[in-house]
Amino acid sequence: MTDGAVPRETIDALAEELAAADHAVVLTGAGVSTASGLPSFRGEDGIWGAEFDPSDFQYARFTADPEGFWQDRLDLHEYMYSEGIRPNAAHEALVDLEDRGILDAVITQNTDGLHEAAGSESVVELHGNAQRAACQSCGKRTDAGPVYDRVREGEVPPRCPDCEGILKPDVVLFGQQLPDGALQTAQNHARDADVFLAVGSSLTVEPAASLPRVAGNRGATVAIMNLDETEFPGQAEYDLRTDVTETLPALTDALGRRE
C-alpha cells in the first residue's frame, strides 16, 4: 500500500502491465465524480442522511407515489447538478487509455454520465444514468433535462409523449435489481481481464465490489486507487491511497513515454 504521491517506479510498473495486457478494465466509483464537484452519496459528508432520506427514493415509493417521488427527485437533481458538472482529469485519462487501445471497458457505479461526456465509448453503467429518463410502459429512453423542466412546471409525474406511460429516472433505485445485461457484461469483463483497475471506489457496494475479486481469482493484476482504504481483502498487487485525478494522468504519461 502507498499513500499520497505514487512513486514513479510504481506508475511505470503498472503502465508496463497495462501495455502488455490483452484485456484491461476499470471500475469507477464516486471518488472519480467528486473531483468534478459532485457530492458523494455515502460517507461522513454524503447526501444520504445529511441532506436527503434514502427511503424517499425507494422503487416502492416510486410505484406507490410517483408524484411525491418526482418532486423529491427534482430537489435531489437540483442539489447535485445546480452548479453544472464537467469531466475531470481522471475521466479524460480513461478516454486516453481507451483511445490508445489499452482500455477495453469502463465499468461504472456512477450515474452522472461523465464518462460518456468525456468521450469514453465502452461504458458499462451498473446503476444506470441520471441524465436519462425511461418510460415504464414502452421502455423509450429520453434526455432527462426536458423531463425535469416539465416537473418544475408542474407535470408530476412526467409522462411519455409516445404512450403516456410514467417516466422514471433511468437509474437503479433502492429496492431494484441491477440490469441483468449490464451486470453480466461487467462480470464477463472481470473474468477476461489481465489488468483490473478499481478507481475511486470504496468497494463496499455489491455486486460491483466483487468484480476485482473475480478478476484477481482468474489471475488478473488488480490495482486499487482510492483516497481511503477499501474493503478489498488484500488481493491487489497495487493498493494506492491516492488522488485519482493525479495518478491516472500520470499513468497515461508513463504509457506515452513507452511509445
Secondary structure, DSSP 8 states (H G I E B T S, - for coil): -EESS--HHHHHHHHHHHHH-SSEEEEE-HHHHGGGT---SSSTT-HHHHTB-GGGGBHHHHHH-HHHHHHHHHHHHHHHHTT-----HHHHHHHHHHHTT---EEEES--S-HHHHHT--SEEETTEEEEEEEETTT--EEEHHHHHHHHHTT-SS-B-TTT--BEEEEE--BT----HHHHHHHHHHHHH-SEEEEES--S-STTGGGHHHHHHHTT-EEEEEESS--S--S--SEEEE--HHHHHHHHHHHHHHH-
